Amino acid sequence: MIATAAAVLILFTSFTTSALAGETSGEGAVLFGQHCAGCHVNGGNIIRRGKNLKLATLKRQGLDSTEAIASIARKGIGQMSGYGDKLGEGGDQLVAGWILEQAQNAWTQG
């Protein structure tokens, strides 16, 4: 009986965690679509090609971490304005996580 309860608890926890991860990823995708995709279509950059969101570029610039990307999303960099107020509390982290995930998958997933 205890083993069954433990198995059910483990399954519930893993499904809940997966659902939350998907929800978080979805929120990051929505924020990206609303505030970033206009310039960064499929991880590119329509204004400055060299300032794209491809993994090789992020690594070369030392921006291949969620925190580094979140900081830029929040504060801006160079010609890009910060979006901290538009992304809302924690939005910078959500969009940064989604960007890094897409970059690691070569921007082949939606």
Residue pairs with C-beta under 8 A, 6 or more apart in sequence:
24 94
24 97
25 97
25 98
25 101
27 91
27 94
28 94
28 95
28 96
28 97
28 98
28 99
28 101
29 98
29 110
31 87
31 91
31 94
31 95
31 98
32 40
32 95
32 98
32 99
34 86
35 83
35 86
35 87
35 95
36 73
36 83
36 95
36 99
38 46
39 45
39 46
39 47
39 80
40 46
40 52
40 53
42 107
43 52
43 53
43 54
43 99
43 102
43 103
43 107
44 52
44 53
44 54
45 51
45 52
45 53
47 79
48 79
50 57
51 57
51 78
51 80
53 99
53 102
53 103
53 107
54 103
54 106
54 107
55 64
55 103
55 104
55 106
58 64
58 69
58 100
58 103
62 68
63 69
63 72
64 100
64 103
65 100
66 93
66 96
66 97
66 100
67 96
68 96
69 95
69 96
69 99
69 100
70 92
70 93
70 95
70 96
71 92
72 80
72 82
73 82
73 83
73 84
73 87
73 91
73 92
73 95
73 96
73 99
74 82
74 83
74 84
74 87
74 92
75 82
75 84
76 82
76 83
83 92
84 92
87 94
87 95
101 109
102 109
